[in-house]
Amino acid sequence: MNLLSETLSNLLSNGKSPADVFWVGSKDGEYAISWEEFAKIANVDYHKGFGGQAVASDLVVVGQSWWLERGEYDGSEWWEFKSTPVKLNDCSKFHTVCNNGMWASLEEMNRPGGKYHA
């Protein structure tokens, strides 16, 4: 897989282009370069299948209210598109954030009559 091609493809499939990128760097913001600088060093091939992770795990591509971050499972890796959550005007309050169950959402934990609702 070519990192630059993969990144461009992911941007385009999410309605974005290099012009929408503010910066590329580490999640913590300690490292950052422009899209143009990234494009010069990202034209590299890597094995994206299972095994060892090749691309920096904390690499992000950041735009306004969205970002790409690296996903990984057992060495298999990919870009994940993320966008800033939007709070609805008629949002619900919640009272539970932990339930000793497995993989439950806020909605599942707090819905009256739901399987996890206290």
N, CA, C and O of each residue as an XYZ file, in Angstrom:
472
protein
N       0.858     -1.176      0.000
C       0.000      0.000      0.000
C       0.899      1.232      0.000
O       1.925      1.263      0.680
N       0.507      2.239     -0.764
C       1.222      3.503     -0.779
C       0.522      4.464      0.181
O      -0.676      4.712      0.048
N       1.262      5.001      1.143
C       0.661      5.849      2.181
C       0.029      7.111      1.598
O      -1.068      7.489      2.008
N       0.686      7.760      0.666
C       0.128      8.982      0.093
C      -1.150      8.679     -0.683
O      -2.147      9.385     -0.530
N      -1.133      7.643     -1.510
C      -2.333      7.264     -2.266
C      -3.477      6.888     -1.337
O      -4.620      7.286     -1.561
N      -3.172      6.120     -0.294
C      -4.188      5.723      0.683
C      -4.791      6.945      1.365
O      -6.005      7.022      1.554
N      -3.941      7.897      1.733
C      -4.406      9.106      2.418
C      -5.283      9.942      1.496
O      -6.354     10.394      1.901
N      -4.840     10.149      0.268
C      -5.642     10.906     -0.699
C      -6.984     10.236     -0.954
O      -8.013     10.910     -1.020
N      -6.982      8.923     -1.096
C      -8.217      8.177     -1.328
C      -9.183      8.338     -0.162
O     -10.383      8.520     -0.366
N      -8.660      8.271      1.062
C      -9.510      8.420      2.239
C     -10.060      9.830      2.328
O     -11.230     10.017      2.661
N      -9.239     10.821      2.038
C      -9.733     12.201      2.036
C     -10.878     12.348      1.036
O     -11.944     12.863      1.374
N     -10.654     11.895     -0.186
C     -11.659     12.040     -1.237
C     -12.945     11.289     -0.911
O     -14.037     11.792     -1.177
N     -12.830     10.096     -0.341
C     -14.043      9.325     -0.022
C     -14.844      9.963      1.101
O     -16.003      9.608      1.318
N     -14.232     10.908      1.821
C     -14.942     11.631      2.881
C     -15.222     13.081      2.491
O     -15.484     13.920      3.352
N     -15.164     13.368      1.201
C     -15.501     14.700      0.708
C     -14.456     15.757      1.027
O     -14.782     16.943      1.084
N     -13.227     15.360      1.234
C     -12.149     16.292      1.571
C     -11.058     16.222      0.519
O     -11.004     15.281     -0.272
N     -10.195     17.218      0.514
C      -9.057     17.252     -0.399
C      -7.857     17.787      0.375
O      -8.018     18.258      1.500
N      -6.665     17.724     -0.202
C      -5.498     18.290      0.477
C      -5.682     19.763      0.864
O      -5.101     20.217      1.850
N      -6.473     20.499      0.106
C      -6.722     21.911      0.432
C      -7.463     22.062      1.762
O      -7.407     23.127      2.377
N      -8.158     21.009      2.215
C      -8.902     21.057      3.475
C      -8.037     20.712      4.685
O      -8.494     20.843      5.820
N      -6.800     20.276      4.465
C      -5.917     19.849      5.552
C      -5.234     21.059      6.176
O      -4.614     21.859      5.475
N      -5.350     21.191      7.502
C      -4.658     22.261      8.234
C      -3.218     21.865      8.538
O      -2.299     22.661      8.342
N      -3.020     20.641      9.015
C      -1.682     20.149      9.366
C      -1.684     18.635      9.472
O      -2.743     18.014      9.555
N      -0.493     18.041      9.468
C      -0.292     16.606      9.629
C       0.762     16.440     10.714
O       1.769     17.149     10.719
N       0.535     15.504     11.636
C       1.519     15.315     12.702
C       1.089     14.270     13.706
O       0.404     13.303     13.374
N       1.506     14.483     14.941
C       1.187     13.543     16.019
C      -0.083     13.984     16.732
O      -0.403     15.172     16.777
N      -0.810     13.005     17.295
C      -2.066     13.297     18.002
C      -1.890     14.352     19.079
O      -2.775     15.180     19.294
N      -0.737     14.325     19.764
C      -0.532     15.275     20.859
C      -0.089     16.654     20.369
O       0.085     17.563     21.180
N       0.096     16.825     19.058
C       0.472     18.114     18.496
C       1.933     18.472     18.654
O       2.346     19.567     18.272
N       2.719     17.574     19.207
C       4.136     17.869     19.421
C       4.905     17.907     18.103
O       5.896     18.628     17.984
N       4.457     17.136     17.114
C       5.066     17.119     15.792
C       4.028     17.566     14.783
O       2.895     17.087     14.818
N       4.386     18.471     13.884
C       3.417     18.954     12.889
C       4.149     19.499     11.672
O       5.179     20.163     11.784
N       3.584     19.196     10.498
C       4.066     19.730      9.228
C       2.853     20.055      8.359
O       1.725     19.675      8.673
N       3.107     20.757      7.277
C       2.029     21.094      6.346
C       1.696     19.884      5.483
O       2.444     18.907      5.450
N       0.554     19.961      4.777
C       0.197     18.901      3.839
C       1.288     18.756      2.775
O       1.667     17.637      2.428
N       1.786     19.865      2.264
C       2.803     19.820      1.221
C       4.056     19.081      1.693
O       4.625     18.279      0.952
N       4.481     19.351      2.922
C       5.640     18.658      3.478
C       5.353     17.164      3.647
O       6.204     16.322      3.358
N       4.147     16.848      4.118
C       3.748     15.455      4.292
C       3.736     14.716      2.959
O       4.233     13.594      2.865
N       3.176     15.337      1.938
C       3.073     14.699      0.621
C       4.452     14.323      0.083
O       4.586     13.322     -0.620
N       5.468     15.106      0.401
C       6.828     14.827     -0.063
C       7.413     13.579      0.593
O       8.208     12.875     -0.030
N       7.033     13.294      1.840
C       7.622     12.149      2.556
C       6.688     10.945      2.624
O       7.110      9.861      3.026
N       5.421     11.120      2.236
C       4.434     10.044      2.378
C       4.311      9.165      1.144
O       3.538      8.207      1.156
N       5.030      9.455      0.105
C       4.955      8.637     -1.101
C       5.822      7.390     -0.901
O       6.800      7.176     -1.617
N       5.445      6.581      0.078
C       6.180      5.369      0.444
C       5.218      4.187      0.462
O       4.040      4.331      0.791
N       5.734      3.028      0.106
C       4.947      1.801      0.148
C       5.185      1.092      1.470
O       6.296      1.101      2.000
N       4.137      0.479      1.996
C       4.257     -0.303      3.228
C       3.305     -1.485      3.145
O       2.362     -1.490      2.354
N       3.567     -2.484      3.973
C       2.693     -3.657      4.044
C       1.616     -3.363      5.069
O       1.912     -3.218      6.255
N       0.356     -3.272      4.622
C      -0.731     -2.907      5.543
C      -1.429     -4.120      6.145
O      -2.373     -3.967      6.920
N      -0.984     -5.311      5.802
C      -1.616     -6.520      6.321
C      -1.136     -6.857      7.713
O      -0.390     -6.096      8.330
N      -1.568     -7.995      8.199
C      -1.213     -8.431      9.553
C       0.300     -8.569      9.693
O       1.001     -8.840      8.719
N       0.786     -8.383     10.895
C       2.216     -8.410     11.187
C       2.552     -7.210     12.039
O       1.825     -6.895     12.981
N       3.634     -6.539     11.727
C       4.025     -5.354     12.484
C       3.454     -4.093     11.861
O       3.291     -4.010     10.644
N       3.151     -3.113     12.701
C       2.624     -1.840     12.216
C       3.766     -1.026     11.627
O       4.803     -0.870     12.272
N       3.598     -0.500     10.410
C       4.659      0.220      9.710
C       4.545      1.735      9.874
O       5.556      2.406     10.085
N       3.336      2.283      9.780
C       3.124      3.730      9.825
C       2.991      4.152     11.291
O       2.407      3.433     12.102
N       3.533      5.314     11.616
C       3.473      5.827     12.992
C       2.050      5.749     13.537
O       1.110      6.230     12.904
N       1.898      5.150     14.700
C       0.572      4.906     15.276
C      -0.147      6.187     15.686
O      -1.375      6.200     15.761
N       0.591      7.263     15.951
C      -0.030      8.511     16.411
C      -0.169      9.551     15.304
O      -0.446     10.718     15.580
N       0.023      9.131     14.044
C      -0.076     10.049     12.909
C      -1.525     10.475     12.694
O      -2.430      9.641     12.677
N      -1.736     11.780     12.530
C      -3.059     12.321     12.234
C      -2.955     13.328     11.092
O      -1.923     13.971     10.897
N      -4.050     13.446     10.345
C      -4.213     14.462      9.314
C      -5.404     15.288      9.780
O      -6.500     14.753      9.946
N      -5.201     16.591      9.994
C      -6.202     17.404     10.687
C      -6.766     18.508      9.799
O      -6.030     19.234      9.131
N      -8.096     18.613      9.812
C      -8.808     19.694      9.139
C      -9.742     20.368     10.128
O      -9.634     20.153     11.335
N     -10.642     21.168      9.628
C     -11.596     21.874     10.495
C     -12.711     20.931     10.913
O     -13.498     20.493     10.074
N     -12.787     20.620     12.183
C     -13.814     19.762     12.779
C     -13.739     18.311     12.310
O     -14.726     17.585     12.429
N     -12.596     17.868     11.781
C     -12.409     16.476     11.371
C     -10.919     16.140     11.416
O     -10.060     17.021     11.454
N     -10.647     14.845     11.411
C      -9.270     14.374     11.333
C      -9.256     12.918     10.880
O     -10.248     12.200     11.006
N      -8.119     12.505     10.353
C      -7.852     11.104     10.065
C      -6.885     10.617     11.128
O      -5.923     11.308     11.462
N      -7.139      9.430     11.661
C      -6.180      8.822     12.576
C      -5.982      7.377     12.175
O      -6.830      6.785     11.506
N      -4.869      6.818     12.582
C      -4.532      5.461     12.198
C      -5.295      4.461     13.045
O      -5.341      4.572     14.270
N      -5.896      3.481     12.377
C      -6.496      2.339     13.041
C      -5.553      1.161     12.876
O      -4.805      1.091     11.901
N      -5.586      0.240     13.821
C      -4.677     -0.896     13.757
C      -5.277     -2.076     14.492
O      -5.895     -1.915     15.545
N      -5.094     -3.261     13.938
C      -5.456     -4.496     14.622
C      -4.431     -5.542     14.241
O      -4.350     -5.942     13.080
N      -3.654     -5.985     15.199
C      -2.661     -7.044     14.997
C      -1.731     -6.743     13.826
O      -1.359     -7.639     13.068
N      -1.362     -5.472     13.688
C      -0.450     -5.073     12.625
C      -1.131     -4.638     11.346
O      -0.514     -3.947     10.536
N      -2.392     -5.020     11.130
C      -3.149     -4.542      9.981
C      -3.539     -3.094     10.287
O      -4.005     -2.800     11.388
N      -3.354     -2.194      9.329
C      -3.573     -0.778      9.625
C      -4.308     -0.046      8.519
O      -4.323     -0.492      7.372
N      -4.924      1.090      8.869
C      -5.761      1.851      7.952
C      -6.008      3.228      8.533
O      -5.686      3.487      9.692
N      -6.584      4.120      7.721
C      -7.037      5.433      8.185
C      -8.480      5.318      8.673
O      -9.285      4.597      8.085
N      -8.795      6.027      9.742
C     -10.178      6.170     10.217
C     -10.523      7.643     10.175
O      -9.787      8.468     10.716
N     -11.645      7.989      9.535
C     -12.112      9.376      9.470
C     -12.910      9.676     10.721
O     -13.823      8.930     11.074
N     -12.574     10.755     11.387
C     -13.271     11.180     12.610
C     -13.740     12.614     12.428
O     -13.068     13.415     11.778
N     -14.881     12.934     12.996
C     -15.333     14.321     12.996
C     -15.830     14.687     14.385
O     -16.281     13.837     15.153
N     -15.737     15.960     14.679
C     -16.143     16.449     15.988
C     -17.623     16.158     16.203
O     -18.454     16.518     15.369
N     -17.958     15.507     17.319
C     -19.376     15.234     17.591
C     -20.178     16.528     17.722
O     -19.662     17.556     18.161
N     -21.432     16.456     17.337
C     -22.331     17.601     17.426
C     -23.381     17.305     18.485
O     -24.027     16.258     18.451
N     -23.549     18.229     19.425
C     -24.560     18.067     20.469
C     -25.908     18.533     19.942
O     -26.037     19.653     19.447
N     -26.901     17.678     20.049
C     -28.251     18.030     19.612
C     -28.876     19.026     20.573
O     -28.540     19.036     21.758
N     -29.775     19.856     20.084
C     -30.459     20.823     20.945
C     -31.341     20.134     21.977
O     -31.487     20.625     23.096
N     -31.933     18.997     21.607
C     -32.826     18.290     22.524
C     -32.150     17.027     23.075
O     -32.776     15.971     23.168
N     -30.870     17.148     23.439
C     -30.123     15.985     23.925
C     -30.638     15.520     25.292
O     -31.253     16.285     26.036
N     -30.376     14.269     25.595
C     -30.807     13.666     26.858
C     -29.692     13.742     27.893
O     -28.512     13.627     27.562
N     -30.076     13.934     29.129
C     -29.108     13.868     30.223
C     -28.896     12.397     30.554
O     -29.749     11.563     30.248
N     -27.760     12.071     31.179
C     -27.491     10.690     31.564
C     -26.935     10.650     32.968
O     -26.408     11.642     33.470
N     -27.056      9.486     33.603
C     -26.643      9.340     35.002
C     -25.642      8.220     35.214
O     -25.119      8.071     36.318
N     -25.362      7.430     34.189
C     -24.460      6.295     34.324
C     -23.443      6.307     33.185
O     -23.801      6.528     32.029
N     -22.158      6.065     33.520
C     -21.120      5.970     32.498
C     -20.350      4.657     32.573
O     -19.502      4.385     31.722
N     -20.637      3.850     33.577
C     -19.948      2.577     33.771
C     -20.949      1.578     34.324
O     -21.782      1.927     35.161
N     -20.868      0.305     33.848
C     -21.909     -0.610     34.290
C     -21.450     -2.030     34.569
O     -22.298     -2.881     34.838
N     -20.178     -2.335     34.521
C     -19.678     -3.698     34.719
C     -20.160     -4.666     33.650
O     -19.901     -5.865     33.750
N     -20.841     -4.184     32.652
C     -21.231     -5.012     31.509
C     -20.157     -4.866     30.445
O     -19.074     -4.339     30.702
N     -20.469     -5.332     29.267
C     -19.468     -5.252     28.218
C     -19.999     -4.502     27.015
O     -21.108     -4.766     26.548
N     -19.205     -3.564     26.511
C     -19.460     -2.839     25.268
C     -20.837     -2.183     25.215
O     -21.524     -2.296     24.199
N     -21.248     -1.518     26.253
C     -22.537     -0.828     26.255
C     -22.329      0.659     25.974
O     -21.335      1.244     26.403
N     -23.258      1.257     25.262
C     -23.212      2.684     24.951
C     -23.904      3.480     26.056
O     -24.573      2.910     26.918
N     -23.735      4.813     26.021
C     -24.460      5.663     26.967
C     -25.962      5.445     26.828
O     -26.682      5.384     27.825
N     -26.427      5.329     25.590
C     -27.857      5.129     25.359
C     -28.319      3.820     25.990
O     -29.369      3.793     26.632
N     -27.574      2.747     25.827
C     -27.966      1.457     26.399
C     -27.949      1.490     27.923
O     -28.791      0.865     28.568
N     -27.000      2.211     28.498
C     -26.903      2.278     29.958
C     -27.962      3.164     30.580
O     -28.318      2.968     31.742
N     -28.469      4.125     29.848
C     -29.336      5.137     30.430
C     -30.765      5.151     29.927
O     -31.576      5.922     30.439
N     -31.107      4.331     28.947
C     -32.476      4.272     28.428
C     -33.392      3.657     29.493
O     -33.127      2.547     29.956
N     -34.447      4.343     29.884
C     -35.376      3.752     30.847
C     -35.900      2.420     30.333
O     -36.340      2.308     29.189
N     -35.845      1.417     31.193
C     -36.293      0.083     30.828
C     -35.266     -0.698     30.031
O     -35.503     -1.850     29.671
N     -34.109     -0.072     29.750
C     -33.072     -0.758     28.989
C     -32.399     -1.815     29.833
O     -32.530     -1.824     31.057
N     -31.676     -2.708     29.176
C     -31.088     -3.850     29.871
C     -30.054     -3.449     30.905
O     -29.795     -4.214     31.835
N     -29.445     -2.255     30.771
C     -28.439     -1.824     31.741
C     -28.930     -0.722     32.658
O     -28.199     -0.316     33.562
N     -30.141     -0.226     32.460
C     -30.653      0.903     33.232
C     -30.902      0.488     34.676
O     -31.514     -0.545     34.947
N     -30.416      1.310     35.588
C     -30.584      1.018     37.031
C     -31.970      1.358     37.508
O     -32.280      1.176     38.685
